[in-house]
Amino acid sequence: MSSVGTRVFVARLAGTRVFDPLGDEVGRVRDVVVLVRLKGGPRAVGLVVEVPGRRRVFLPLTRVTSIDAGQVISTGLVNMRRFEQRASETLVVGELLDRTVELLDGSGSATVEDVAMEQQRSGDWHVTKVFVRRSDHRGLLRRRGETLLVPVEQVQGLGRPSSAQGAELLLAQYEDMKAADLADVLHELGVTRRLEVASALDDERLADVLEELPEDDQVAILRALELPRAADVLEAMQPDDAADLLGELPQEQVAQLLELMEPEEAKDVRRLLAYEDNTAGGLMTTEPVILGPETSIAAALAHVRRQDLNPALASLVFVARPPLETPTGRFIGLVHLQRMLREPPHESIGQIVDSDIEPVAANAPLLTVTRQLATYNLLALPVVDEQRRLLGAVSVDDVLDHLLPADWRETDDENAGPPTRPTRVVRNGGRRG
């Protein structure tokens, strides 16, 4: 293992790649698990490692042979059981960073910005130093105080959460993470910390993350927000996801939130709330890419490049007569992304419309929608009314959300195929096994 006395700063360790002895990458460090004890100081017991499939597993530090710049080397034995935090454990990145503590030299409070751990002669890793920023409220403006590296014995408050813990440093660790991955991080935090971190996200980022969380977490976070902020976040969500979330709230709260939302945004959500949950209307989004037949292929390709589009909706352009906002004029047909890439960019999409795809009615059941998607190998399906006006589109990811069990985000896939080198992976036994 790393030489005795090696000092490792946890915030810098987060994101580091973990390798087995043969040089194959196992995953990336996401956090460090410590036991905060009344006597003897905090002791680090393991790493939370994200392995392929977005699964977070526990890697005991006893199975780490080296922690060097840019890499962690393990023995190759990794228990693939999903990490579950125990009541006695604390996550450094998830729970200690941004925590307000008291300095025992009498100089006041400070905010934890990093934690250092060092290996002892016994082989154990102990938290020995805390990098803090002293609080500074002098004058009329709040200033950023000086930073200090202090012994852990000189800090009080690591063992208990403060009443108002920030989340700036934790979010900095996950700034480049996809919304679905950040949702996994939030889900694994304690309830209080989860709400603190969610509240610190901006509206757009929080909206993306909410769409990836289990319903219980969605509802708890939205209820914890002030009503005006909650309405802003709902506006930033896809209308179908916002409608699904509102469907889990009491009617009185739903009415308040809809009143606070922008009228145009609320109109789409109200319309979706009117449909049964397991119908095309209840599944659809009202904001697919809708263009007129005279639109050039070049312009259509520019529309499907929009960053806010998910891949399923970006695979198709829905062609209709004006108006081009749902409900549109008469629906004409679909244009596939691959077809547009094969045609001259100056041509109009009206010349390459696929009119053979049969749309579904808003009251069509989930089974009908699933069959249509499978029959035509589509990633999204048009939904129309009796006058053949386009109401929206059902994407395959929305269908999967309804076909999978309610707790699919939390369920381990015990039947997954074996890893590349199964002899170096442990699946049975407890997570310390």
Stockholm file with secondary structure:
# STOCKHOLM 1.0

chainA/1-433         MSSVGTRVFVARLAGTRVFDPLGDEVGRVRDVVVLVRLKGGPRAVGLVVEVPGRRRVFLPLTRVTSIDAGQVISTGLVNMRRFEQRASETLVVGELLDRTVELLDGSGSATVEDVAMEQQRSGDWHVTKVFVRRSDHRGLLRRRGETLLVPVEQVQGLGRPSSAQGAELLLAQYEDMKAADLADVLHELGVTRRLEVASALDDERLADVLEELPEDDQVAILRALELPRAADVLEAMQPDDAADLLGELPQEQVAQLLELMEPEEAKDVRRLLAYEDNTAGGLMTTEPVILGPETSIAAALAHVRRQDLNPALASLVFVARPPLETPTGRFIGLVHLQRMLREPPHESIGQIVDSDIEPVAANAPLLTVTRQLATYNLLALPVVDEQRRLLGAVSVDDVLDHLLPADWRETDDENAGPPTRPTRVVRNGGRRG
#=GR chainA/1-433 SS CCCTTCEEEHHHHTTCEEECTTSCEEEEEEEEEEECCSSSCCEEEEEEEEETTTEEEEEEGGGEEEEETTEEEECSCEECSBCCCCTTEEEIIIIITTCEEEETTTTEEEEEEEEEEEECTTSCEEEEEEEEEEEECCSSSCEEEEEEEEEGGGEECTTSCCSSCCCHHHHHHTTTSCHHHHHHHHHHSCHHHHHHHHHHSCHHHHHHHHTTSCHHHHHHHHHHSCHHHHHHHHHHSCHHHHHHHHTTSCHHHHHHHHHHSCHHHHHHHHHHHTSCTTBHHHHCBSCSCEECTTCBHHHHHHHHTCTTSCHHHHTEEEEESSCCSSSCSBEEEEEEHHHHHHSCTTSBGGGGCBCCSCCEETTCBHHHHHHHHHHHTCSEEEEECTTCBEEEEEEHHHHHHHHSCTTTTTCCCTTCCCCSSGGGEECSSCTTC
#=GC SS_cons         CCCTTCEEEHHHHTTCEEECTTSCEEEEEEEEEEECCSSSCCEEEEEEEEETTTEEEEEEGGGEEEEETTEEEECSCEECSBCCCCTTEEEIIIIITTCEEEETTTTEEEEEEEEEEEECTTSCEEEEEEEEEEEECCSSSCEEEEEEEEEGGGEECTTSCCSSCCCHHHHHHTTTSCHHHHHHHHHHSCHHHHHHHHHHSCHHHHHHHHTTSCHHHHHHHHHHSCHHHHHHHHHHSCHHHHHHHHTTSCHHHHHHHHHHSCHHHHHHHHHHHTSCTTBHHHHCBSCSCEECTTCBHHHHHHHHTCTTSCHHHHTEEEEESSCCSSSCSBEEEEEEHHHHHHSCTTSBGGGGCBCCSCCEETTCBHHHHHHHHHHHTCSEEEEECTTCBEEEEEEHHHHHHHHSCTTTTTCCCTTCCCCSSGGGEECSSCTTC
//
